[in-house]
Amino acid sequence: MRTPPLLDDFIHARGLQTNLRKTLDTTLDTKLHNLSDFTDHSIWSSLLDSGELICSERNILSYLGEKQKVDFSLVKYINSADKPLDFSPQNIDITEEERDVLLDYIVSCNNIVDERYKDIMATIGLQYVNFGVSGIQDSKMAILIDNDIIQMNTATLTYVRAEYESSLFRFIRKHIKEYLDLINDELFIQEELVEILSWDVEDSYKMKLLSYSTDAISIIGKNYSLQICVYILKNNLQQDDMTSFYLSYNQQPNEIKEI
């Protein structure tokens, strides 16, 4: 059998030994499986580019371990996977060091398609306690947050506020309980409270945040619960709301009339 064209090209270009050429010619009835079978690491990029190497988790780890970078060849190779990638220990024998390397190099790689990026993050089984990676696309930040890759703590909350404003509320919603445990007078931000008041979460969460607020909050046109409305009217009254309340006084519940 003749060697596939792309593989044939780099075999000629590299001047590989005749016996290796003969081996490839006689064994390539199917695609190549294991990158590590090729001890000449200088041809690994060409193997990935050739399209003749089956895309597998082990080959990705081998390439990263050798090259210590995510280059064009690896990105193209990962994106070419025709089935989900699974880096869980149930699927592949992976060391802690390999997992760390995979996460550190892949996390900021915006050229990997979201589907494959999600495969990796959903199965890697790691979490950043200290997160300080900049320049990640919004869609990939959503994947990191949804798959619990970034722990909620004071440092990560502060960093996401500063660097990923468009992902902030997704991060808070994902970790609302941890967020509430963190919030104090120094960390509290009024704009986050106002946003969370609109969410379908327990009133007890909202009440805890309201306890830190001294600013006025409007409840006109908002779908807040009666408990939240009463608290705001007593503690965070927006004076501009009074006209609306006067005009609709008879329609207001007794709890509001009594304020």
Secondary structure, DSSP 8 states (H G I E B T S, - for coil): ----HHHHHHHHHHT--HHHHHHHHHHTTS-B--GGG---GGGHHHHHHHT-B---HHHHHHHHHHH-S--HHHHHHHHT-SS----STTTS---HHHHHHHHHHHTT-TTS-HHHHHHHHHHS---BSS-------HHHHHHHHHTT-B--SHHHHHHHHHH-GGGHHHHHHHTHHHHHHH--TTT--HHHHHHHHTSSS-HHHHHHHHTT--S-B--TT----HHHHHHHHHHSB-GGGHHHHHHTGGGS-HHHHT-
